[in-house]
């Protein structure tokens, strides 16, 4: 959906900048777009979309926060293993040997 909107915006911009009518046509298109944007139904749908976006963002933030809290609580604190020295025989290292 976003790709289609971007394509339409690009086509409109290309038309406006490529037309020989220039400034007069640009002003006409701008007034039509402004009139469309200020239409009550468009504003209502824009407000609904904004509300849905805020609600979705809040839910996503809550989910990430709860998952992070769970992982912090369930992850035991283990000190790092001591590095093995080159003098240690392979048989005494875990997984080493024959």
C-alpha positions as CSV (number, residue, x, y, z in Angstrom):
1,X,0.0,0.0,0.0
2,X,2.8,2.4,0.9
3,X,4.6,1.6,-2.4
4,X,1.5,2.5,-4.4
5,X,1.1,5.8,-2.5
6,X,4.8,6.6,-3.1
7,X,4.4,5.7,-6.8
8,X,1.4,8.0,-7.1
9,X,3.2,10.8,-5.3
10,X,6.2,10.4,-7.6
11,X,4.0,10.5,-10.7
12,X,2.2,13.6,-9.5
13,X,5.5,15.3,-8.7
14,X,6.9,14.4,-12.1
15,X,3.8,15.7,-13.8
16,X,3.9,19.0,-11.9
17,X,7.6,19.6,-12.5
18,X,7.5,18.4,-16.1
19,X,4.5,20.3,-17.3
20,X,4.8,23.4,-19.4
21,X,2.0,25.1,-17.6
22,X,4.4,25.6,-14.7
23,X,3.4,27.7,-11.7
24,X,-0.3,28.0,-12.7
25,X,-0.8,24.2,-12.9
26,X,1.1,23.7,-9.7
27,X,-1.1,26.2,-7.9
28,X,-4.2,24.5,-9.2
29,X,-3.0,21.0,-8.1
30,X,-2.0,22.4,-4.7
31,X,-5.4,23.9,-4.1
32,X,-7.2,20.7,-5.1
33,X,-4.9,18.7,-2.8
34,X,-5.5,21.1,0.1
35,X,-9.2,21.0,-0.5
36,X,-9.1,17.2,-0.5
37,X,-6.9,17.0,2.7
38,X,-9.2,19.4,4.6
39,X,-12.3,17.4,3.7
40,X,-14.0,16.1,7.0
41,X,-14.0,12.5,5.9
42,X,-10.3,12.5,5.1
43,X,-9.5,14.2,8.4
44,X,-11.6,11.6,10.2
45,X,-9.8,8.7,8.6
46,X,-6.4,10.4,9.3
47,X,-7.3,10.7,12.9
48,X,-8.4,7.1,13.1
49,X,-5.1,6.0,11.5
50,X,-3.1,8.2,13.9
51,X,-5.0,6.7,16.9
52,X,-4.4,3.1,15.6
53,X,-0.7,3.9,15.1
54,X,-0.3,5.2,18.7
55,X,-2.2,2.2,20.1
56,X,-0.1,-0.3,18.1
57,X,3.2,1.5,19.1
58,X,2.1,1.4,22.8
59,X,1.3,-2.3,22.6
60,X,4.6,-3.1,20.8
61,X,6.5,-1.1,23.4
62,X,4.8,-3.0,26.3
63,X,5.5,-6.4,24.6
64,X,9.2,-5.6,24.2
65,X,9.5,-4.3,27.7
66,X,7.8,-7.4,29.2
67,X,10.0,-9.7,27.1
68,X,13.1,-7.9,28.2
69,X,12.1,-8.0,31.8
70,X,11.4,-11.8,31.6
71,X,14.8,-12.4,29.9
72,X,16.6,-10.3,32.5
73,X,14.9,-12.3,35.3
74,X,15.4,-15.7,33.8
75,X,19.0,-15.3,32.7
76,X,21.3,-16.5,35.5
77,X,24.4,-14.5,36.2
78,X,27.3,-16.8,35.4
79,X,30.9,-15.5,35.8
80,X,33.0,-15.9,32.6
81,X,35.1,-19.0,32.2
82,X,38.8,-18.7,32.9
83,X,40.8,-18.8,29.7
84,X,42.8,-22.0,29.3
85,X,46.5,-21.7,29.1
86,X,48.5,-23.2,26.2
87,X,50.3,-25.4,28.7
88,X,47.0,-27.3,29.6
89,X,46.9,-30.7,27.9
90,X,44.0,-31.3,25.5
91,X,42.6,-34.2,27.5
92,X,41.9,-32.0,30.5
93,X,40.0,-29.4,28.4
94,X,36.2,-30.0,28.0
95,X,35.5,-31.7,24.7
96,X,39.2,-32.3,24.1
97,X,41.3,-35.3,24.1
98,X,41.2,-38.4,21.9
